[in-house]
């Protein structure tokens, strides 16, 4: 059965590769971009339809864009929040305006897209939300303070029912896109498996997230008895 994907940031990089992967499997892809005209030169498949969507706009405009998309294409089955960028610089080097732009693009925008689409998905009774996350939400990268924080905020805000993926730049984006397709559709390499809450892509992501989680658990265990001293005595 053919599915309809809506993928943001689909004009380049990981979003483009995921659009191609879904199209190869016979699914329809609504490739969302602020410059959809660029996609015509990048994707030759008739399964991929460029659509305009800028999640940096106010919620009302995102909702209007979503209504236009649904009016033309009828429905969406899988929503992939992929559009993001990295703001580099130490905290004292970036301006308040830089901070707002980073959180708008990486946190607030993706959440507003979900707000715009969730009513439709709830009405139809099905749908999958995929958040392209980052290892930076677990392991802060030096010189990318705002990016780290924006991705951590998105990870903490999205519900456990959402699927969060890390697209590591050290890995092959074509292979990564195919893995995401397989996991989301429970096919191919992930046939018969349930949709996970978190899927690190790349051995480096798995290693760093494991180290971060293990370090947190070790600290909790080490100070568990001391932490308990702050409890209110039970009656």
C-alpha positions in Angstrom: 0.0 0.0 0.0 1.4 3.4 -1.1 2.0 5.9 1.7 2.2 9.7 1.5 5.2 11.3 3.2 5.6 15.0 4.0 9.3 15.7 4.5 10.6 19.2 5.4 14.0 20.4 4.4 13.8 18.1 1.4 15.8 20.2 -1.1 19.2 19.0 0.1 21.1 16.5 2.3 19.3 14.0 4.4 15.8 15.2 3.6 16.5 14.8 -0.1 17.9 11.3 0.3 14.9 10.2 2.4 12.5 11.6 -0.3 14.4 9.5 -2.9 14.4 6.4 -0.7 10.6 6.6 -0.2 10.0 7.2 -3.9 12.1 4.2 -4.8 9.7 2.1 -2.7 6.7 3.4 -4.6 5.5 5.8 -1.9 4.4 9.3 -2.7 6.5 12.2 -1.3 5.5 15.8 -0.6 8.9 17.4 -0.5 8.5 20.5 1.5 10.9 23.4 1.1 11.1 27.2 1.2 12.3 27.0 -2.4 10.4 24.0 -3.9 11.3 25.0 -7.5 14.8 23.8 -6.8 13.6 20.3 -6.2 12.5 19.8 -9.8 16.1 19.7 -10.9 17.1 17.3 -8.1 14.4 14.6 -8.2 13.2 13.1 -11.4 10.7 10.7 -9.9 7.0 11.4 -10.5 6.4 10.1 -7.0 8.0 13.3 -5.5 5.9 16.5 -5.5 7.6 19.7 -4.4 5.4 21.8 -2.0 6.0 25.1 -0.3 6.3 25.1 3.5 8.4 27.3 5.8 8.1 26.2 9.4 9.9 29.4 10.5 6.7 31.3 9.7 4.0 32.0 12.3 1.7 29.1 13.2 -1.3 30.6 11.3 0.8 30.6 8.1 2.0 27.1 8.6 -1.6 25.9 9.2 -2.6 27.7 6.0 0.2 25.9 4.0 -0.9 22.6 5.5 -4.5 23.2 4.5 -3.3 23.9 1.0 -1.3 20.7 0.9 -4.2 18.6 2.2 -6.6 20.3 -0.2 -4.5 19.2 -3.2 -3.1 15.8 -2.0 -5.9 14.6 0.4 -3.9 13.3 3.3 -0.5 12.7 4.8 0.6 9.4 6.4 4.1 10.1 7.6 5.4 13.5 8.7 9.2 14.0 8.8 10.5 17.1 10.7 14.0 17.3 9.1 14.6 21.0 8.4 17.3 22.5 10.7 20.6 24.2 10.7 23.7 24.6 13.0 24.4 28.0 14.6 28.1 27.9 15.5 29.9 30.2 18.0 30.4 30.3 21.8 27.6 31.8 23.8 29.1 35.2 24.1 29.7 35.3 20.4 26.2 34.9 19.2 23.5 37.5 19.5 20.0 37.2 21.1 18.6 37.4 17.5 20.8 34.4 16.5 19.4 32.5 19.5 15.8 33.2 18.5 16.5 32.1 14.9 18.2 28.9 16.0 15.3 27.9 18.4 12.7 28.9 15.8 14.3 26.7 13.1 15.2 23.7 15.3 12.6 23.6 18.0 9.6 26.0 17.7 9.1 25.4 13.9 9.0 21.6 14.1 6.6 21.8 17.0 4.3 24.2 15.1 4.3 21.8 12.1 3.1 19.0 14.4 0.4 21.4 15.8 -0.8 22.1 12.2 -0.9 18.4 11.2 -2.0 16.6 14.4 -5.7 17.5 14.0 -5.8 15.9 10.6 -3.9 12.8 11.8 -6.2 12.4 14.8 -9.3 12.7 12.6 -8.1 10.0 10.3 -7.0 7.8 13.2 -3.5 7.1 12.0 -0.2 8.7 11.2 3.5 8.6 12.0 5.6 11.5 13.2 9.4 11.4 12.7 11.7 13.9 14.2 15.2 14.0 12.8 17.2 14.7 16.0 20.9 14.9 16.7 23.5 13.3 18.9 24.0 16.9 20.1 20.9 16.4 22.3 22.8 13.8 24.2 26.5 14.8 23.8 27.0 18.6 23.5 29.3 19.5 20.6 31.9 22.2 21.3 31.2 25.6 19.7 27.6 24.7 18.9 25.9 25.7 22.2 22.6 27.0 20.7 22.3 24.0 18.3 22.9 21.6 21.2 20.2 23.3 23.3 17.7 23.6 20.5 18.0 19.9 19.7 17.8 18.9 23.3 14.7 21.0 23.8 13.1 19.3 20.8 14.0 15.9 22.1 12.5 16.6 25.5 9.4 18.2 24.1 8.3 15.6 21.6 6.2 12.9 23.1 7.5 9.3 23.6 5.1 8.3 20.8 7.3 10.3 18.4 10.2 8.6 16.7 13.5 10.5 17.1 16.4 9.8 14.7 19.9 11.1 14.6 21.4 11.6 11.1 25.1 11.4 11.7 27.2 13.3 9.1 29.9 10.7 9.4 27.6 8.1 8.0 26.2 7.5 4.5 23.0 9.6 4.1 21.7 7.3 1.4 22.0 4.2 3.7 20.6 6.2 6.6 17.6 7.3 4.6 16.9 3.7 3.7 17.2 2.6 7.3 14.7 5.3 8.4 12.3 4.1 5.7 12.6 0.5 6.8 12.1 1.3 10.5 9.1 3.7 9.9 7.4 1.2 7.6 8.5 -2.0 9.5 10.0 -3.4 6.3 13.4 -4.4 4.9 16.1 -4.5 7.5 13.4 -3.7 10.2 10.7 -6.1 9.1 8.6 -7.2 12.0 10.1 -4.7 14.4 8.1 -2.1 16.4 8.7 1.6 15.8 11.3 2.7 18.4 11.2 5.8 20.6 14.9 6.4 19.6 17.0 5.2 16.8 20.7 6.3 16.6 22.1 6.2 13.1 25.8 5.3 13.0 28.0 3.6 15.5 29.3 6.9 16.7 25.8 8.1 17.7 25.2 4.8 19.5 28.5 5.0 21.3 28.1 8.6 22.4 24.5 8.3 23.5 25.4 5.1 25.4 28.2 6.9 27.2 26.0 9.8 28.1 23.2 7.6 29.4 25.6 5.4 31.3 27.3 8.4 32.9 24.0 9.8 34.0 22.9 6.5 35.5 26.2 6.1 37.3 25.9 9.5 38.9 22.3 8.7 40.0 23.4 5.5 41.6 26.4 7.0 43.3 24.4 9.7 45.0 21.1 7.8 45.4 21.3 7.6 49.2 22.3 11.2 49.5 19.5 12.4 47.2 17.0 10.5 49.4 18.0 12.7 52.4 15.8 15.5 50.9 12.6 13.3 50.9 9.8 14.4 53.1 9.4 11.6 55.8 6.4 9.4 55.1 3.7 9.5 57.8 
